[in-house]
């Protein structure tokens, strides 16, 4: 597995290169010389996290009950100017 390191500037200027490199292994993206982000292919991300389920599956909500009604109330509070004295 090849590890590629790119600066934020290099990543912004050539995202295609970063995406191609991610097919061979993780791409470390640095910010001011320090690792800040890691780019992976989605398949590799799923392999690492073991998450192949949808958010509905993860929440344990049956698919036919996935729609949820949410009741909200309107606030009657009136905005007041901030006292900056």
Beta strands, then each sheet from edge to edge (+ up, - down):
strand 1: 4-7
strand 2: 27-31
strand 3: 34-39
sheet 1: 1+ 2+ 3-
end
